[in-house]
Amino acid sequence: LANANTKASNLAYFYDLEARTGVRLTRVTQEEVVEQPVKGRGAPPKRNFAPLIFAIAVDGRFADIVRFVDLVQRDRYLVRIENMRLAPASDSAQRAVQATLRISVLAAAPGEPAK
């Protein structure tokens, strides 16, 4: 499990994938985990895990972006790609494609240690 409390390690993970795949990370952000109350039921139930959301933008050759996405899905964490968009990169001479992704990673709930 990822851990919402270790933001630096979480972001370093994506920079490691950048180095392994040849893409260029142009943005990676970790959103705050917010437990939403169930309508009419008061406080949300205590859970041992929560989704940790990342917004990521990468530039690169199409094959490198496919490799990056493949590693995100198969590497260390249980991940769901919420959405992904591909577009021609503004610097098309060097980097042919830009991808933006929003992913959910299974994480220990805030305040819980990662297992």
N, C-alpha and C positions, 0 to 999 in steps of 0.2 A: 504494500500500500504506500501511496505517496503520503505526505504529511503537510497540511496547510501551514503548520508552524515553522517549516524549514524552507522558506521562500527562496533563499539564495541557492540551496541545493536543487530545488525544483527547476529554477531557471538555468542553472549550470548543466542540468541534464539535457536541455534543448541545445545549448551551445556545444555540448559533446556530440550530439547528433549532427549538428551543422558541420563539425570537423570531419565526422565519419562519412558524410554523404556529398560534400562539395557544394551544398547550397549556401546561400548567404542569408542569415536571419536579419530581417530589417525591423522586426518588432516581435517581442514576446512579453506578454503580461499575464500575471496571475490575478484573477478576480477574487474578491473576498467571498468566503463561504458564508451564506446567510440561510439560516433555517427558517422556512416559511411556516407559520401556523396554519393548521387545517381550519377552513372556514367553519365557525360555530363550535370549535372544539378546544379553544384556548391555546396554550403553549404546545409547540410541537413535541412529539415523543423523543426521548433521548435515544440516539442511535450511535453505534460504534463506528460508522462510516458516513461519508458525505461526498457528493461530487465536487471535485476541484476543477474549476473552469480556467482554461488558458486560451488567449487570443494570440495567434501566431501569424506572421507574414514572412514569406521566404521568396527569394529570387533564385533562379538557376535554370539549368537546362532541364527540359521536361523529364528526361530519364533520372536525373538527380532528385528532382522533386518527388517522383514516384518512389524512389528508394527511401527518401526521408519519411514519406507518409507510411510506407511499409514498415520501417523501423519503429515509428511511433506506435503503430498498431501491434507489433509483435514483440517488442523489446522487453522492457522491465515491468510496465504497469498495465492494468486493465483499463483500456481506453475506448471511448466512443467518440467518433468524429461527428459532431453536431451539424456542421456544415463546412463546405470547402468550395472556394471559388478560384478558378484559373483565369488569367488574363495575360495578354502580351505585356511584357515588362517595358517600362519607359526607356530603358537602356538596352534596346533589342540587339545591338551589335555584340554585346558581351553576355547578357543574361536574357534568354529568350522568353521566359515565362515567370509570372509572379503568382504565387498561391497565397490565399488567406484562409486560415482554418480557425475554427472554434471547436475545442475538444473538451470533453469531460474525462477526468481521471478519477478512478476510485481511490479515495483517500481516507485516512483516519479522521474521525470527527475532530473539530477544533477542541484542543485541550486533551485529546487522547494520544498516547504514544503510537507511532507507526509500528506495525508488527511485521 
